[in-house]
Amino acid sequence: MSEPMVPLNIAVLTVSDTRTEEMDRSGQALVERLTNAGHTLVEKRIVPDDVYRIRAVVANWIAEADVQVVITTGGTGFTGRDSTPEAISVLLDKRIEGFGERFRQLSGEEIGSSTIQSRCLGGLANATVVFCLPGSTGACRTGWDGILAEQLDSRHKPCNFANLVIPGRGQHG
């Protein structure tokens, strides 16, 4: 990779009814990984698992020109209050079908058939790429290390999502 990486502006949202900033290991793992990779954390928040509160935060970030990537953690399971996919899917212009498939493939190597309970998803909305990961710290590490680190690196070939959200590029690269 001879060309320099173009850092992205990333917002992180933890969806949880119980976590505080001090207890949010998953959100902190994402922040650590994205900053270590050279990206910029624009904002990090925690909201309860409520479809409208999740949607409001993410919709605001999608509308902001300085946010290029949104990563959520939590609320992707099947319990009664897990509502991140329902909150986010209506905001997406295009879904990244392969994101959930690849995540479950990688996760299956770690947790076996339990990976089928992950409803993680990815998509594009208003020139912002959005990824919804499960709430466990291990799942956040798997998602970042196995997918997002490469796909958010403007140098990754043959294609990446970074070049779709970097102003003036708007293409795979």
N, C-alpha and C positions, 0 to 999 in steps of 0.2 A: 504494500500500500504506500505508494510514493506521494500521493497528494495528501494535503492535510485534511483531517476530519473537520466537518462543519458542526459545531456544537448546536444542539437543539434546546429550545425552551420547553421544559416539561413541568406539568402540574400533577401532583399525586393526591389521590383521594382515598382515604381509608373509610370503609363502610362498616360500622359496628355500633351496636347498642351499648357496649360495655367498655370498650377501650378508651384510654386517655392517651395523651401524647407520651407519657412516661411508659405506658404499657404497649405501645404500638410497634412491636418488633417488625411486623410485615412492612408497614409504611417506611420505617427507618431503613430496612434492608433495601428497599427500592431507591430511597434517597441516596444511600451510600453507594449503591451500584451506579446510578446515573451520574452522580458527581464524580466518582472515580473514573468513569468513562469519558469525562470532559464536558458533559452536558450541564445545563443550568437549571436549577430548581427554581421555578417561578413562584409556586405556592404549594403548600401541603396543608390539607384539612382533614378533619374527621367529622363525619355526619352519621346520624342514626340510620338504620336500615329502613328507610322510608322512601318509597318510590318517587315521591314528589320532591323531597329534599335532595335526593341524589341527582335527579334530573335537573333541578334548578342550578346546582353547583356546576355540573358538567356543561349544561347549556350556556351558562355564563362564560366558562372557560373557552368553549368552542367559538363563542362570539368575539373573544378577545384576539386581536391581531398578533399579540406577542406570545400566545400559547400555541405551540406547534404540535405538542403531544400531551395527551391525558392518559394517565395510568390509574386505574382503580384497583383496590384490593378488598375483597370481602363481598358477601351477599350474592355469591354465584351458586350456592348449593340448592337444596330442595326443602329446607325447613320453611315454616310458615312465613317468616319475615324476610327470607332471602329474595330480594327484588331488584338487584342490580341489572340483570339482563332486561327486565321489563322497563326499567327506568331509562336505560341507554339505547336500546335497539330502535326506539322511535325517533331518536335524534340523528341516526346514521343515514348518510346519503348512499353509501355502499358498504356492504359487509365484507369482511376479510374471512371468508369461509375456512381457509386453510389454517388460520390462527388457532382456533379451538381444536381442530383435528391434530395439528402438530403438538400443541400443548398436551393433549391427552395421550398422544403417543409417547412423549418424553416422560410424562408423569406416570404412565403405566409401568415403566421400567422401575420406578421408585415405590409406588404404592399399589401396584397390581390393579385388579378390577375396580377398586374404589374410585379410580379416575373417571369412570363413567358418570359419577355424580357431579362433575364439574361442568358448569354451564358458562365457562369463560367465553368471551367473544372479543372480536376486534372489528374496527370499521373506520371509515373516513367520513368526516362531517365538516363542511366549511373549511376545507384545506387543513384540517386538524386530524391527526390519526389518534384513535381512541382504543385502548386495550383494557379489558376487564379481567383481572386475575382473581383466583380464589384468595381467601383470607389467611391461609397458613403461610408462615414465613418460608417454609420449604417450597411451597407452590410459587411464591414470589421469586425465590432464587431460581427455580426451574424455568419460569417464564422469562426472566431477564437473561440468565446465562445461556439458555438453550435457543432463544428466539430474538428477544428484543435487543440484546447487545449488538447482534449483527444487523438486524433490520433497521435500527436507528443510527447506524454508522454509515455516513454518506459515501464511504469508500468501499463498502461491501458490494461485491459483484456476484452474479450478473445483475441483480436488482436489489433495491431496498426501499423502505418507506420514507427514509429521510429525504431523499431527493424529490418526493412528492409534496413535501411540506416546506421545503426551503424556497423562499421567494425567488422567482426568476428561473427555477429549474422545472418544477412541475412535470417531471418525467422519471421513469425508472433510470437508474444509472449505475 
